[in-house]
Amino acid sequence: MNSNAAPSSSAGSADNTAARRNSKRPKYSRFTQQELPACKPILTPKWVISAFLLVGVVFIPIGVVSLFASRDVVEIIDRYDAECIPKNSTDDEVGYIQSSKNKTCKRTLTVPKNMKPPIYVYYQLDNFYQNHRRYVKSRSDQQLKNPSKMDDTGSCEPEDKLNGLPIVPCGLIAWSLFNDTYNFSRSNQQLLVSKKDISWKSDRDHKFGKNVFPRNFQNGTLVGGGKLDYNKSLSEQEDLIVWMRTAALPTFRKLYGKIEVDLKEGETINVILQNNYNTYSFNGKKKLVLSTTSWLGGKNDFLGIAYLTVGGLCIFLAMAFMIIYLVKPRQLGDPSYLSWNRNPGGH
């Protein structure tokens, strides 16, 4: 009997060992079973109501401050693309803008509130998709910063070469450079617009070479936009640097310059502009924007409204939960029965 039992016992233990060896069940540890010490708060009504109240009390003042900061920003916005087309050319706007006719246009702006320097001058374009994939890829970053990479124009087609010679800077982005110009005056005195440091310093120092100069740029039969100074390196031509940082949305503003003097409430600003840039072929819009800034940046009510909305919603939910809790309270269960408050069985 004993001699027969021993082999069966050893066979059973061997089967169990093999089963354990082939099992995919991981070896028990507190880490694998997520039983390490952790903060596991129980969301009782008091905790939920307090959390909503806290968020509301914090967010509402932030929203009010942000909204007031945005309201302190003074903006002057003037759309001029339609107004700067002569009446006898309104039926053929594209033909007019592509012609060699004089495109000088005079505009008058009134300062609504006192504006302290620096006053930023922007041009705003609507319905211009700088984020189009082919447009964004049509540039050569190596060519822009390295004079020895002048021939690196593979990604710039169709604005890559002219008569077999490389175009610097190449690509559709540079070719479509914005070229409307603005001159400001008040009381017959010219207002100077500074173009110094209107681009990102990192772009000037690292993306546009100090030894790279324009070549064969806008010399073809089809001129897309503005021209460049052949005697200045690309790192000095900040209008180009600003334009080359493509916008993510079809409506965008780009910095044209800065006015470094005060503008008083009620003053009249005379603007003489050259309406050169073609937005008429794609139903685009052009606007001139003068704006101050606050500690939050430019005028943008969205941040303040968002904080106020979330804060108000949290206060409302806190009040609703409080009323429900007081009118019809619900008995809480015993937290000692929660899984993490019980010792894991079998280990």
Disulfide bonds with the S-S distance in Angstrom:
Cys84-Cys105 2.01
Cys156-Cys170 1.95
